[in-house]
Amino acid sequence: MPVFRSALCALLVLLCANCFANKIINISSPDVRIKFTISTDQAGLFYEVSYKNTVMVDKSRLNISFKEGGSFNHDLFISPVKMEHLTEDYQLITGKTSKVHSDCNSVVIPVSELSGTKRNLNIEVRVFNDGAAFRYVIPKQGDLAMVNVTDEINTFNLTQNPQVTALLRMNYTTSHEGIYTKVKLKDLKADTLMDMPALFEFPNGNYMAITEAALLDYAGMYLIKHNGLLESRLSPLPKQPDIKVKAILPHSSPWRVIMISDRVGAFIESNILTSLSPPCRVKDVSWIKPGKTTFPWWNGNAIPDTSFAPGNNYDTQMYYVNWCAKYGIEYHSVVEYGLHEWYVNDGAGFQPGPNADPTRAVPGLDMQQVCDSAAKRGVGIRFWVHWAALYLKLDAAFTQYEKWGVKGLMCDFMDRDDQEMVNMQTEILEKAAQHKLHIQFHGAYKPTGLSRTYPNEFTREGTLNYENDKWNDIVTPDADINIPFTRMLAGSTDYHLGGFHAANAKTFKVHYTRPYVLGTRCHMMAMYVVLENTLGMVCDAPDDYIGQPGFEFLQQVPTTWDETKVLSAKVGKYVAIARRKGTDWYIGAITDHDAQNLPVKLDFLAAGNYKAEVYSDAGDVEQYPDHLIKEINEVNNATMLNIQLSSGGGQVIHISLKQ
């Protein structure tokens, strides 16, 4: 009898092992360098990711839980699947490239519970040459019309103890602004929220970034190290923290994206987030016009001596409008004067009071007159509005803005990414498109590729930037250099560009009006190319640009691109990026506090001879950070450049076909 029992147990173990073996799904990238494996065991679903035959994500959990039935991790069965090779060619109105060829292998994996509530769930996986992504798809089933997601605690069991570069947050109510932390994963403080994208440098020379794509009708995701493992966390609903997502079925989570390469510049070039997002939902896009804008709040509403009283009035706005018209700046932003918004508001500190009304300008400011006069000069008017004041009167406000002829607006102080806020932002974008308005979100979460879906979303903040120069000195070149490798991987990055009062650590002073900026002037100019930013600000005082070396570059530089190439990059140290618009190329390079000499090949140029306008740090920038040297050289695709960057410096180059 004992012998029979032992044989029976051995047979059951063998059958169970074969059962689990049959549940292994392997999917590779088109170039077969990235491999994603998904399977089940007694604890539920798990996955692994390898790159060039090296495991980068060891056995990790896919773990979603519902109020209706608890965790989806018991007695699971994977049904047969069909692999697909997906290719797509699409165009982008804004972003790092205008034409995208998307190529990936895809699979939808049906998973069902064999006991208990017997729920069904699909896991969709797509693997590209530059990353892998997965998401949960909750189908309709039985009488279940909706579900409440209580948790989505996916794990990311990263091997090799990589170096982490990430923005740490105290809680889910955040403007997503701060200094990035650099630390080995094992030394990362436990149970602290990490914003995304987060970058991971592996000791074998490989790189990984984790973020999300297509955040629609769901909660934003964060990372956290818990019990030694990297895990995901969802932003909870306000006043209902036990519920993260209320989902009407069928419903999909955003894509959980793992970007992978042996070249960190590949992440900056990648279009994986837009490729994972829905196609454009705006039928008529002819009115969408990217460009640069003033932002007078930053410079303190500076104007020269005038014959009129400055303030929230027609004459002050027209001073900026006339300057824009003369120098080719597409938009003027109407914000405030004397710390009072342009619109009626009885609140304090820009916060909406009980009678805030963004459909009505303050007395003395005829907004119809401003918009009409600006239109005659070829300049678009855009507004700053507190989101909470706007949202209460959304339809009325957008109707009024369209009537006035407003072209777009900044929605500020959003500071949340729970499902409720995510849906409000989607509603703002959809209704703005109906009224031909572009949107700039401030105090807002990261982009997730939806500039493809709603191309009237021009840019987002979600990063510590030069607005801080008005009250502190923490936004240094050392802080700037982290952004291309982290936040910018998600998309357009607003940064209050255009400060022309350059300073170093010795000469910097806090000025609320006409602020100083830390780094050389060439560093500031290069940020227009280094950053992806559809609505670049030119936010210093207008008279501080006139006749100044380098201003002509700010007038010329585009804000959307046909092609992007990273020429040289070292995380946290330096980056040189080339971006093409038509037949012209623009190169921007910045460094941290260390001077650099970067050899760069121009072999990406088409055949022919080109003129290169080169703006470089002058030899005396340590004493005079605003000083630069402009040279005009002849180059071609055989030219090797030596980009020389001073401490906190930069270089910009405009390359055009020689006539």
C-alpha positions as CSV (number, residue, x, y, z in Angstrom):
1,M,0.0,0.0,0.0
2,P,2.8,2.6,0.8
3,V,4.5,1.8,-2.5
4,F,1.2,2.4,-4.4
5,R,0.7,5.7,-2.5
6,S,4.2,6.8,-3.4
7,A,3.7,5.9,-7.0
8,L,0.4,7.7,-7.1
9,C,2.0,10.9,-5.5
10,A,4.8,10.8,-8.0
11,L,2.3,10.5,-10.9
12,L,0.3,13.5,-9.6
13,V,3.4,15.5,-9.2
14,L,4.4,14.6,-12.8
15,L,0.9,15.5,-14.1
16,C,0.9,18.8,-12.2
17,A,4.4,19.6,-13.6
18,N,3.2,18.8,-17.1
19,C,0.1,20.9,-16.5
20,F,2.1,24.0,-15.6
21,A,4.6,23.3,-18.4
22,N,1.8,23.5,-20.9
23,K,0.9,27.0,-19.7
24,I,4.2,28.6,-20.7
25,I,3.8,31.3,-23.4
26,N,7.0,32.7,-25.0
27,I,6.9,35.8,-27.2
28,S,9.9,37.5,-28.7
29,S,10.7,40.9,-30.3
30,P,10.9,40.9,-34.1
31,D,14.7,41.0,-33.8
32,V,14.5,38.1,-31.2
33,R,16.7,40.0,-28.7
34,I,13.9,40.6,-26.2
35,K,12.0,37.5,-24.9
36,F,8.9,37.7,-22.7
37,T,7.7,34.6,-21.0
38,I,4.4,34.2,-19.1
39,S,3.1,31.2,-17.2
40,T,1.3,30.1,-14.1
41,D,2.1,28.2,-10.9
42,Q,0.3,27.6,-7.6
43,A,0.6,31.3,-6.7
44,G,-0.9,32.6,-10.0
45,L,0.5,34.3,-13.0
46,F,4.2,35.2,-13.4
47,Y,6.5,36.5,-16.2
48,E,10.1,36.8,-17.1
49,V,12.0,39.1,-19.5
50,S,15.4,38.5,-21.0
51,Y,17.5,40.6,-23.4
52,K,20.2,39.1,-25.6
53,N,19.9,35.8,-23.6
54,T,20.4,37.6,-20.3
55,V,17.6,37.6,-17.7
56,M,16.7,41.2,-16.8
57,V,13.4,40.6,-15.0
58,D,13.4,37.3,-13.1
59,K,10.3,35.5,-12.1
60,S,7.8,38.3,-11.3
61,R,4.1,38.4,-10.5
62,L,1.1,39.7,-12.5
63,N,-1.2,40.5,-9.7
64,I,-4.6,42.3,-10.0
65,S,-7.3,42.1,-7.4
66,F,-11.0,43.0,-7.4
67,K,-13.5,43.8,-4.7
68,E,-15.6,41.1,-6.5
69,G,-13.8,37.9,-5.8
70,G,-10.4,39.1,-4.5
71,S,-7.0,38.4,-6.2
72,F,-7.0,36.8,-9.6
73,N,-4.3,34.2,-8.7
74,H,-6.0,30.9,-7.8
75,D,-6.4,27.7,-9.9
76,L,-5.7,29.4,-13.2
77,F,-5.9,27.9,-16.7
78,I,-4.4,29.4,-19.9
79,S,-6.4,28.7,-23.0
80,P,-4.7,28.3,-26.4
81,V,-3.3,31.5,-27.9
82,K,-2.4,32.8,-31.3
83,M,0.7,34.9,-31.9
84,E,0.5,37.9,-34.3
85,H,3.0,40.0,-36.0
86,L,1.7,43.6,-35.9
87,T,3.0,46.4,-38.1
88,E,1.6,49.9,-38.4
89,D,2.6,53.1,-40.1
90,Y,1.1,56.3,-38.7
91,Q,1.8,60.0,-38.6
92,L,2.2,62.2,-35.6
93,I,1.3,65.9,-35.6
94,T,3.6,66.6,-32.6
95,G,6.5,64.8,-31.1
96,K,10.0,63.5,-31.8
97,T,9.2,62.2,-35.3
98,S,6.4,62.8,-37.8
99,K,6.2,59.3,-39.4
100,V,6.4,56.1,-37.3
101,H,6.8,52.5,-38.3
102,S,5.6,50.3,-35.5
103,D,6.7,46.6,-35.5
104,C,6.0,44.1,-32.7
105,N,4.9,40.6,-31.9
106,S,1.7,40.3,-30.0
107,V,-0.4,37.8,-28.1
108,V,-3.7,37.9,-26.2
109,I,-3.6,35.3,-23.4
110,P,-7.0,34.2,-22.1
111,V,-6.8,33.1,-18.4
112,S,-9.7,31.7,-16.4
113,E,-10.3,30.4,-12.9
114,L,-11.2,26.7,-12.8
115,S,-12.8,27.1,-9.4
116,G,-14.3,29.7,-7.1
117,T,-15.9,32.6,-8.9
118,K,-14.6,31.3,-12.3
119,R,-13.7,34.7,-13.6
120,N,-12.0,35.4,-16.9
121,L,-9.1,37.8,-17.7
122,N,-7.0,38.4,-20.8
123,I,-3.3,39.4,-20.6
124,E,-2.2,41.2,-23.7
125,V,1.5,41.3,-24.4
126,R,3.4,43.2,-27.2
127,V,7.1,42.9,-27.7
128,F,9.0,45.5,-29.7
129,N,12.7,45.7,-30.6
130,D,13.0,48.4,-27.9
131,G,10.8,47.1,-25.2
132,A,8.0,44.9,-23.9
133,A,4.5,45.8,-22.7
134,F,1.6,44.0,-21.0
135,R,-1.9,45.0,-19.9
136,Y,-5.0,43.5,-18.4
137,V,-8.1,43.3,-20.5
138,I,-11.2,42.5,-18.4
139,P,-14.0,41.1,-20.7
140,K,-17.7,41.0,-20.1
141,Q,-18.6,37.9,-18.3
142,G,-22.0,36.5,-17.0
143,D,-24.0,39.1,-15.2
144,L,-21.0,41.1,-14.2
145,A,-21.4,44.6,-15.6
146,M,-18.6,46.3,-13.7
147,V,-15.8,45.6,-11.3
148,N,-13.8,47.5,-8.7
149,V,-10.0,47.1,-8.9
150,T,-8.6,47.2,-5.4
151,D,-5.0,46.6,-6.3
152,E,-2.6,46.0,-9.2
153,I,0.6,44.9,-7.5
154,N,2.8,43.7,-10.3
155,T,6.3,42.9,-9.4
156,F,9.5,43.7,-11.3
157,N,12.2,41.4,-10.0
158,L,15.2,43.1,-11.6
159,T,18.4,41.2,-11.7
160,Q,22.0,42.5,-11.2
161,N,21.1,45.2,-8.7
162,P,20.9,48.0,-11.2
163,Q,21.5,51.7,-10.6
164,V,18.2,53.6,-10.2
165,T,17.5,57.1,-11.3
166,A,14.0,58.1,-10.2
167,L,11.9,60.8,-8.6
168,L,10.7,59.8,-5.1
169,R,7.4,61.0,-3.9
170,M,5.9,61.2,-0.4
171,N,2.3,60.4,-1.5
172,Y,-0.1,60.3,-4.4
173,T,-1.0,64.0,-4.2
174,T,1.9,65.5,-6.1
175,S,2.9,68.0,-8.8
176,H,5.6,65.4,-9.8
177,E,8.4,68.0,-9.3
178,G,11.6,67.2,-7.5
179,I,15.3,66.3,-7.6
180,Y,16.0,62.8,-8.9
181,T,17.5,60.2,-6.7
182,K,20.4,58.0,-7.8
183,V,21.0,54.8,-5.9
184,K,21.6,51.1,-6.3
185,L,18.3,49.2,-6.2
186,K,19.2,47.3,-3.1
187,D,19.9,50.6,-1.3
188,L,16.7,52.3,-2.4
189,K,14.6,53.3,0.6
190,A,11.8,50.8,1.1
191,D,8.1,51.7,0.8
192,T,8.7,55.0,-0.9
193,L,6.8,55.9,-4.1
194,M,8.8,56.2,-7.3
195,D,7.4,58.3,-10.1
196,M,7.7,57.0,-13.7
197,P,9.5,56.8,-16.0
198,A,12.2,55.4,-13.8
199,L,15.6,54.4,-15.3
200,F,17.7,51.4,-14.4
201,E,21.4,51.0,-15.4
202,F,22.6,47.4,-15.3
203,P,26.3,46.6,-14.6
204,N,26.6,44.6,-17.9
205,G,25.9,47.8,-19.9
206,N,22.2,47.3,-20.5
207,Y,19.4,49.8,-19.7
208,M,15.8,49.6,-18.7
209,A,13.1,52.1,-18.2
210,I,9.7,51.4,-16.7
211,T,6.6,53.5,-17.4
212,E,3.0,53.2,-18.7
213,A,1.2,53.9,-22.0
214,A,-2.4,54.8,-22.8
215,L,-3.5,55.9,-19.4
216,L,-7.3,56.2,-20.0
217,D,-10.1,55.6,-17.5
218,Y,-7.7,54.1,-15.0
219,A,-5.5,55.2,-12.1
220,G,-1.9,56.3,-12.6
221,M,0.8,53.8,-11.6
222,Y,3.9,54.2,-9.4
223,L,6.7,51.9,-8.4
224,I,7.7,51.0,-4.8
225,K,10.3,48.7,-3.3
226,H,8.5,46.5,-0.8
227,N,10.0,43.5,0.9
228,G,13.0,43.8,-1.3
229,L,11.1,43.7,-4.6
230,L,10.1,46.4,-7.0
231,E,6.3,46.5,-7.1
232,S,3.6,48.7,-8.8
233,R,1.0,50.8,-6.9
234,L,-2.1,52.5,-8.2
235,S,-3.2,56.0,-7.2
236,P,-6.3,55.6,-5.0
237,L,-9.6,57.4,-5.6
238,P,-10.2,60.4,-3.4
239,K,-12.1,59.6,-0.2
240,Q,-12.2,55.9,-1.3
241,P,-8.7,54.7,-0.9
242,D,-9.6,51.0,-0.9
243,I,-10.8,51.4,-4.6
244,K,-8.3,52.2,-7.3
245,V,-10.4,51.8,-10.4
246,K,-14.2,51.5,-11.1
247,A,-14.4,49.6,-14.4
248,I,-17.4,49.2,-16.6
249,L,-16.8,46.0,-18.6
250,P,-15.1,45.4,-20.9
251,H,-12.2,47.4,-19.6
252,S,-8.4,47.6,-20.1
253,S,-5.6,48.8,-17.9
254,P,-2.9,51.0,-19.4
255,W,0.1,49.2,-20.8
256,R,2.9,48.5,-18.4
257,V,6.0,49.3,-20.4
258,I,9.5,47.9,-20.0
259,M,11.9,49.7,-22.3
260,I,15.1,47.7,-22.9
261,S,18.3,48.5,-24.8
262,D,22.1,48.4,-24.7
263,R,22.1,52.1,-25.7
264,V,20.3,54.5,-23.4
265,G,19.8,56.9,-26.4
266,A,17.4,54.4,-27.9
267,F,14.9,55.3,-25.2
268,I,14.9,58.9,-26.2
269,E,14.4,57.9,-29.9
270,S,11.7,55.4,-29.1
271,N,8.0,55.8,-30.1
272,I,6.8,52.8,-28.1
273,L,4.4,54.8,-26.0
274,T,2.6,56.4,-29.0
275,S,2.6,53.0,-30.8
276,L,0.7,51.5,-27.8
277,S,-1.8,54.4,-27.7
278,P,-5.1,54.6,-29.6
279,P,-5.0,56.3,-33.0
280,C,-6.0,60.0,-33.3
281,R,-9.5,60.7,-32.1
282,V,-9.6,64.3,-33.4
283,K,-11.2,64.3,-36.8
284,D,-10.1,67.7,-38.0
285,V,-6.5,68.5,-37.1
286,S,-5.9,71.3,-39.5
287,W,-6.2,73.9,-36.8
288,I,-3.5,72.4,-34.6
289,K,-0.5,74.6,-34.8
290,P,2.5,73.9,-32.5
291,G,4.8,76.8,-31.7
292,K,6.5,78.9,-29.1
293,T,4.8,81.2,-26.5
294,T,5.5,84.0,-24.1
295,F,4.8,83.4,-20.4
296,P,5.0,86.8,-18.7
297,W,4.4,85.4,-15.1
298,W,7.9,84.0,-15.2
299,N,9.6,87.3,-15.9
300,G,7.4,89.2,-13.5
301,N,5.3,90.8,-16.3
302,A,8.3,93.0,-17.2
303,I,7.7,95.7,-19.7
304,P,9.8,98.8,-20.5
305,D,8.8,102.3,-19.6
306,T,5.5,103.0,-21.2
307,S,2.9,105.7,-21.6
308,F,0.2,103.4,-20.2
309,A,-0.4,101.9,-16.8
310,P,0.8,98.3,-16.8
311,G,-1.7,95.7,-15.6
312,N,-4.4,93.3,-16.6
313,N,-5.4,95.5,-19.5
314,Y,-5.4,95.7,-23.3
315,D,-2.2,97.8,-23.6
316,T,0.0,95.4,-21.6
317,Q,-1.2,92.4,-23.5
318,M,-0.6,94.2,-26.8
319,Y,3.0,95.1,-25.8
320,Y,3.7,91.3,-25.8
321,V,1.6,90.7,-28.9
322,N,3.4,93.3,-30.9
323,W,6.7,91.8,-29.8
324,C,5.6,88.3,-30.8
325,A,4.5,89.6,-34.2
326,K,7.8,91.3,-34.9
327,Y,10.0,88.4,-33.9
328,G,8.0,85.4,-35.1
329,I,6.7,84.0,-31.8
330,E,3.5,82.2,-32.4
331,Y,1.6,82.7,-29.1
332,H,1.2,85.1,-26.3
333,S,0.0,83.7,-22.9
334,V,-2.4,85.9,-20.9
335,V,-1.8,84.8,-17.3
336,E,-2.0,87.5,-14.6
337,Y,-0.8,90.8,-13.3
338,G,0.0,91.8,-9.7
339,L,-0.7,88.1,-8.7
340,H,-4.3,88.3,-9.8
341,E,-5.5,86.2,-12.7
342,W,-6.8,87.7,-15.9
343,Y,-10.3,86.3,-15.0
344,V,-12.7,87.1,-12.2
345,N,-11.7,85.3,-9.0
346,D,-12.2,86.0,-5.3
347,G,-9.7,83.4,-4.2
348,A,-6.2,84.0,-3.0
349,G,-2.8,82.7,-4.2
350,F,-4.3,81.8,-7.7
351,Q,-6.7,79.3,-6.0
352,P,-10.3,79.6,-7.1
353,G,-12.7,81.3,-4.7
354,P,-16.4,80.6,-4.5
355,N,-17.1,83.1,-7.3
356,A,-14.3,82.3,-9.7
357,D,-15.4,82.7,-13.3
358,P,-12.9,81.9,-16.1
359,T,-15.5,83.0,-18.7
360,R,-15.2,86.6,-17.6
361,A,-12.1,88.8,-17.8
362,V,-11.4,91.3,-15.0
363,P,-12.7,94.8,-15.4
364,G,-10.5,96.8,-17.8
365,L,-9.5,93.8,-19.9
366,D,-11.5,93.4,-23.1
367,M,-10.5,89.9,-24.2
368,Q,-12.4,90.0,-27.4
369,Q,-10.4,93.1,-28.3
370,V,-7.1,91.5,-27.4
371,C,-7.8,88.4,-29.4
372,D,-9.0,90.3,-32.5
373,S,-6.0,92.6,-32.4
374,A,-3.6,89.7,-32.0
375,A,-5.2,87.8,-34.8
376,K,-4.6,90.7,-37.2
377,R,-0.9,90.5,-36.3
378,G,-0.7,86.7,-36.8
379,V,-0.3,86.0,-33.1
380,G,-2.5,83.4,-31.2
381,I,-3.8,84.2,-27.7
382,R,-3.7,81.5,-25.0
383,F,-4.8,81.5,-21.3
384,W,-3.6,80.3,-18.0
385,V,-6.5,78.8,-15.9
386,H,-6.7,77.0,-12.6
387,W,-8.1,73.6,-13.5
388,A,-10.7,73.6,-10.7
389,A,-12.1,77.0,-11.8
390,L,-12.2,75.8,-15.4
391,Y,-13.7,72.4,-14.8
392,L,-16.8,73.7,-13.0
393,K,-17.6,75.8,-16.1
394,L,-15.9,73.7,-18.8
395,D,-18.5,73.9,-21.5
396,A,-19.3,77.5,-21.0
397,A,-15.6,78.4,-20.8
398,F,-14.6,76.6,-24.0
399,T,-17.6,78.1,-25.8
400,Q,-16.6,81.5,-24.8
401,Y,-12.9,81.0,-25.6
402,E,-13.8,79.8,-29.1
403,K,-16.0,82.8,-29.6
404,W,-13.2,85.1,-28.5
405,G,-10.7,83.3,-30.8
406,V,-8.5,81.9,-28.1
407,K,-6.1,79.2,-29.4
408,G,-5.2,77.2,-26.3
409,L,-4.7,77.2,-22.6
410,M,-2.6,76.0,-19.6
411,C,-4.6,74.0,-17.0
412,D,-2.6,74.2,-13.7
413,F,-2.5,72.8,-10.2
414,M,-3.9,69.4,-11.1
415,D,-1.6,67.5,-8.7
416,R,-3.4,64.1,-8.9
417,D,-3.5,61.0,-11.2
418,D,-6.3,59.0,-9.7
419,Q,-8.9,57.6,-12.1
420,E,-11.2,60.6,-11.4
421,M,-8.5,63.1,-12.4
422,V,-7.4,61.0,-15.4
423,N,-10.9,61.1,-16.7
424,M,-11.2,64.8,-16.2
425,Q,-8.1,65.4,-18.2
426,T,-9.4,63.2,-21.0
427,E,-12.7,65.2,-20.9
428,I,-10.8,68.5,-21.1
429,L,-8.8,67.3,-24.1
430,E,-11.9,66.0,-25.9
431,K,-14.0,69.1,-25.4
432,A,-11.0,71.4,-26.1
433,A,-10.7,69.7,-29.5
434,Q,-14.3,70.4,-30.2
435,H,-13.6,74.1,-29.7
436,K,-10.2,74.1,-31.5
437,L,-8.2,74.6,-28.4
438,H,-4.8,73.2,-27.5
439,I,-4.0,72.1,-24.0
440,Q,-0.9,72.4,-21.8
441,F,-1.2,70.6,-18.4
442,H,0.7,71.9,-15.4
443,G,1.1,70.3,-12.0
444,A,0.2,67.2,-13.9
445,Y,1.3,63.6,-14.2
446,K,3.6,62.3,-17.0
447,P,2.5,61.8,-20.6
448,T,1.6,58.3,-21.6
449,G,1.7,58.5,-25.4
450,L,-1.8,60.1,-25.8
451,S,-0.4,63.0,-27.8
452,R,-1.1,60.6,-30.7
453,T,-4.7,60.1,-29.6
454,Y,-5.3,63.8,-28.7
455,P,-2.8,65.8,-30.6
456,N,-4.2,69.0,-29.2
457,E,-2.3,68.0,-26.0
458,F,0.8,70.1,-26.6
459,T,2.9,69.5,-23.5
460,R,2.9,68.7,-19.8
461,E,5.0,69.9,-16.9
462,G,5.4,67.1,-14.3
463,T,9.0,68.1,-13.6
464,L,11.0,70.6,-11.5
465,N,12.0,73.3,-13.9
466,Y,13.1,76.9,-14.4
467,E,10.1,78.4,-12.7
468,N,11.9,77.6,-9.5
469,D,14.7,80.1,-10.3
470,K,12.3,82.7,-9.1
471,W,12.7,81.5,-5.5
472,N,15.6,79.1,-5.2
473,D,18.7,77.7,-6.8
474,I,18.0,74.0,-7.0
475,V,17.4,73.6,-10.8
476,T,21.0,73.3,-11.8
477,P,22.7,71.8,-14.9
478,D,23.1,68.7,-12.8
479,A,19.3,68.6,-12.4
480,D,18.7,69.3,-16.1
481,I,20.8,66.4,-17.3
482,N,18.6,63.8,-15.5
483,I,15.5,64.9,-17.4
484,P,16.3,63.5,-20.9
485,F,16.9,60.0,-19.3
486,T,13.8,60.0,-17.1
487,R,10.8,62.3,-17.4
488,M,11.4,63.1,-21.1
489,L,11.1,59.4,-22.0
490,A,7.4,59.8,-21.5
491,G,7.0,62.7,-23.9
492,S,6.7,66.4,-24.2
493,T,8.3,68.2,-21.2
494,D,7.5,71.7,-20.3
495,Y,10.4,73.5,-18.6
496,H,9.8,77.3,-18.7
497,L,12.6,77.8,-21.3
498,G,14.1,81.0,-22.5
499,G,15.9,82.5,-19.5
500,F,18.6,84.9,-20.9
501,H,20.2,86.0,-17.6
502,A,22.7,83.1,-17.2
503,A,24.6,82.6,-14.0
504,N,26.8,80.1,-12.2
505,A,26.8,79.1,-8.6
506,K,28.9,82.1,-7.6
507,T,26.9,84.7,-9.5
508,F,23.3,83.4,-9.1
509,K,20.9,85.5,-7.1
510,V,17.2,84.8,-6.5
511,H,15.2,87.4,-8.5
512,Y,11.4,87.1,-8.7
513,T,11.3,89.5,-11.7
514,R,13.7,88.9,-14.6
515,P,15.1,85.7,-12.9
516,Y,18.6,84.4,-13.3
517,V,19.1,80.8,-14.6
518,L,21.9,78.4,-13.7
519,G,24.1,77.3,-16.5
520,T,25.5,79.1,-19.6
521,R,23.3,80.8,-22.2
522,C,24.3,78.1,-24.7
523,H,23.0,75.5,-22.1
524,M,19.7,77.3,-22.1
525,M,19.5,77.5,-25.9
526,A,20.4,73.8,-26.2
527,M,17.4,72.8,-23.9
528,Y,15.1,73.8,-26.8
529,V,16.6,70.9,-28.8
530,V,17.4,68.5,-26.0
531,L,13.9,68.5,-24.6
532,E,10.9,67.3,-26.6
533,N,8.5,70.2,-26.0
534,T,5.7,71.0,-28.5
535,L,5.1,74.4,-26.9
536,G,8.5,75.9,-26.0
537,M,8.3,79.0,-23.8
538,V,10.2,82.1,-24.6
539,C,9.5,83.4,-21.1
540,D,12.0,86.1,-20.4
541,A,11.2,89.8,-20.7
542,P,10.9,90.7,-24.4
543,D,13.4,93.6,-24.2
544,D,16.0,91.2,-22.7
545,Y,16.1,89.3,-26.0
546,I,16.3,92.2,-28.4
547,G,19.8,92.4,-29.9
548,Q,21.1,89.6,-27.7
549,P,23.4,86.9,-29.1
550,G,21.5,83.6,-29.6
551,F,18.0,85.1,-29.8
552,E,17.9,84.4,-33.5
553,F,18.3,80.7,-32.7
554,L,15.2,80.8,-30.4
555,Q,13.3,82.4,-33.3
556,Q,14.3,79.7,-35.7
557,V,14.2,76.5,-33.6
558,P,11.0,74.3,-34.3
559,T,9.0,72.6,-31.5
560,T,8.0,69.5,-33.4
561,W,10.3,67.2,-35.4
562,D,10.4,64.8,-38.3
563,E,13.3,62.7,-36.9
564,T,15.4,62.3,-33.7
565,K,18.8,60.8,-33.2
566,V,20.9,60.6,-30.1
567,L,24.5,61.3,-31.0
568,S,26.2,60.9,-27.6
569,A,24.8,60.2,-24.1
570,K,26.0,59.3,-20.7
571,V,23.3,59.1,-18.0
572,G,23.5,62.0,-15.6
573,K,26.5,63.5,-17.3
574,Y,25.9,64.7,-20.9
575,V,23.7,64.3,-23.9
576,A,23.8,65.4,-27.6
577,I,20.6,65.1,-29.6
578,A,20.0,65.8,-33.3
579,R,16.5,66.6,-34.5
580,R,15.4,67.1,-38.1
581,K,12.7,69.4,-39.4
582,G,12.4,69.1,-43.2
583,T,15.9,69.2,-44.6
584,D,17.3,71.2,-41.6
585,W,18.9,69.6,-38.6
586,Y,19.3,71.0,-35.1
587,I,21.8,69.7,-32.6
588,G,21.6,70.4,-28.9
589,A,24.1,69.3,-26.3
590,I,24.2,69.9,-22.6
591,T,26.4,68.7,-19.7
592,D,26.3,68.8,-15.9
593,H,29.0,70.6,-13.8
594,D,31.8,68.9,-15.7
595,A,33.2,70.3,-19.0
596,Q,33.0,67.8,-21.9
597,N,34.5,67.3,-25.3
598,L,32.1,65.1,-27.4
599,P,33.2,63.8,-30.8
600,V,30.1,63.5,-33.0
601,K,29.8,62.2,-36.5
602,L,27.4,63.9,-39.0
603,D,27.0,60.7,-41.0
604,F,23.2,61.0,-40.6
605,L,23.1,63.9,-43.1
606,A,22.0,63.2,-46.6
607,A,24.5,63.8,-49.4
608,G,25.4,67.4,-50.1
609,N,27.1,70.4,-48.6
610,Y,25.6,72.1,-45.6
611,K,25.9,75.4,-43.7
612,A,26.3,74.9,-39.9
613,E,25.6,77.8,-37.6
614,V,27.4,76.9,-34.3
615,Y,26.7,78.6,-31.0
616,S,29.3,77.6,-28.4
617,D,30.3,78.6,-24.8
618,A,32.8,81.5,-25.0
619,G,36.1,81.1,-23.3
620,D,35.2,83.4,-20.5
621,V,31.8,81.8,-19.5
622,E,33.1,81.0,-16.1
623,Q,33.0,84.7,-15.4
624,Y,30.3,85.7,-17.9
625,P,27.9,82.8,-18.5
626,D,25.9,84.7,-21.1
627,H,28.8,84.9,-23.4
628,L,28.9,82.8,-26.5
629,I,30.7,82.4,-29.8
630,K,28.8,82.0,-33.1
631,E,30.6,80.5,-36.1
632,I,29.5,79.5,-39.5
633,N,31.1,76.4,-41.0
634,E,30.7,74.1,-44.0
635,V,29.9,70.5,-43.2
636,N,28.8,67.3,-44.9
637,N,28.1,63.7,-43.9
638,A,31.8,62.9,-43.6
639,T,32.4,65.7,-41.0
640,M,33.4,64.9,-37.5
641,L,32.5,67.5,-34.9
642,N,34.1,68.1,-31.5
643,I,31.4,69.5,-29.3
644,Q,33.1,71.4,-26.5
645,L,31.0,72.1,-23.5
646,S,32.0,74.2,-20.5
647,S,31.0,73.4,-17.0
648,G,27.2,73.7,-16.9
649,G,27.4,74.5,-20.6
650,G,25.9,73.7,-23.9
651,Q,26.1,74.0,-27.7
652,V,23.5,74.3,-30.4
653,I,24.0,73.9,-34.1
654,H,21.6,74.7,-37.0
655,I,22.5,72.7,-40.1
656,S,20.9,73.7,-43.4
657,L,21.5,72.8,-47.0
658,K,24.0,75.2,-48.6
659,Q,22.3,77.3,-51.2
